[in-house]
Structures are given as structure tokens and as C-alpha cells.
Amino acid sequence: MFTHVMVGSTDLERSKAFYNKVLGTLGYGAPFDDGNRFFYMLSNGAFGVTLPIDGQPATFANGGTIGFAATSPEQADAWHAAGIAAGGTSIEDPPGWREGGMGKMYLAYLRDPDGNKLCVMHRGA
């Protein structure tokens, strides 16, 4: 459905250190970096971080969340711990199982160093 998702940053090196640790727990390799932005490439899309091209400060979306898939609750916990260790902030409820209209899901939430809201999800059986 999507070709890519991109967030803005005020400090690309800080963001790269954060995302290398967080996305590394999910099996992503090193990003492609052109100096003004970097992308974690997949066969069906990409996740990118960029300095805003309009020269204005980077801001995050109010109500926006970017979700990543985890293969297990343990991988989700590793993602969350890596994010906190790399300068992210734990938000919402602690990592754990939630049940709702979309079924049983293991969720963990962070804000990256620029304030972007991130989630990792593992769908239960």
C-alpha cells in the first residue's frame, strides 16, 4: 500500500543512531544515506528520516503513529529497550498485550528524539 514513510529530524546523526539501534532489533540493516536523509530499504518500501526540505524546523504529527512489525513479544521488548537506551521516550502504557476490535496484539510505544510517535506490534494468535 505504501512506497515509503518519512519523518523529519533536526539532527540526522542523532536520529541515525536511534533508528540503527531500534530498527536493528527488527532485523533492518544499515540505511542508505545521501547526507540530507537516510532510508532503510525493504523489498516493498522504505522508512526514511530527513532534514525538512523547506528549511523549517522538523515537527511531528499530532495523532500520527508509525507502526513497525515484530515477530514476537520478546522482539518488541528489545525494540522498546533499544529505543529508550538510544534517547527515545517510553509513552502510553508499558509494553504488553492489548485486546480490542482488531484482536490480540502485543504493543510498545516510543517517541524518537525528535518527538515522532512510534509503535511496534506483534499480532497474537
N, C-alpha and C positions, 0 to 999 in steps of 0.2 A: 504494500500500500504506500509506503513512504520510500523516497530515494535517500533522504538524509534528515537528520535533526541536528541543529546547530544552536549553541548558546554563546553568549558574549562573555568576554572576560576583560578585566582591567590589567591583568598580569599573566601573560601566556606561560611563562616558566613556572609560576606557582600552580597554575591550572594543569599544566602538563604533569607536574609531579603528583598532584592529586589524582588525576584521571589515570595515569600509568599504574598507580597502586590500586585504585578502586576497580578499574576495568581489567587489570591483571588478574584479580581474583576470579573473574569470569572467563578467563582464557584469551583475552584480547592481547595481541602483540603490540609492538611499538607503533606509534602513529606516523603517518605521512605528515611532514612539516614543511610548509613553504615560507616560514618566517613570520607571516602575519596570521596564520591559522594552522591548525593541525586536525587531522582526521584519522579515526580508527575505522579501517575499511573492512567490510564484510562482503560476501558474495552478493547479497541482496540490498545493500545500503551502507550508510556511513553515519557515524556520530562525529560532529566537529565542534571545535572551540575556536572563536575568532575574536580579534580586536574589532570593535564596531567600525564598519567601513565609512560611516558618516562622521567619524571623529568625535562623536558624543560619548559620554560615559556609558559603560555597559550596565544594563538593568536586567532584572529577572521578571518573569511573567507572574502576575498576581493570579493565582488559581491554576497556573500551569505546573505540570509534573512530567518528568521524563522517566519512563519505566524501562528497566533492564530485566532480562530473564535470568533466573538462577536455576541450576539443575537440582538443588537440594536446599533444605533449611541451613545446613552447615555452610554451603557456599554463600548463601545470603548473609549469614552471620559474619563470615570472613570479609565480605564486601563492606558491611557496615563498620566493622572494626578497622579495616584498612582506611576507610573514609575518615573516620574520627582521627586516626593516627596521622593522616595526611593533611589535617587542617579543616576538615568538614565538621558540621554540627549535626548531632542527632536531633531529630524533630519527630513530632507526633508521638504515638505510643511506642514503647520499646519493640524491637523486632519480635515477631511472633505470628501465630496462626490467627486469622480472622475468617469469619464466615458471614456471607451475605448473599445477595441476589445472584452473584457471579460464581458462587461455590466457595469452597475452602481454599484459602490462599495464605502462604507464609510471606509476610511483607516486612520490609525495613525501609526507613526513610532517612534521608540526609539533605542538608543544604551544602553545596560546594562552597569554596572560599569566596565566590562572587555572589552567593545567595540563591543560585539556581536550585530548585527542588527536584530531588532525585528519589527514585524508588527502585527497589529490587523485589521481584516477585517469583515465588515458586508455587505452582498450582498443585494442590493436593489431589489425591485420588477421589 
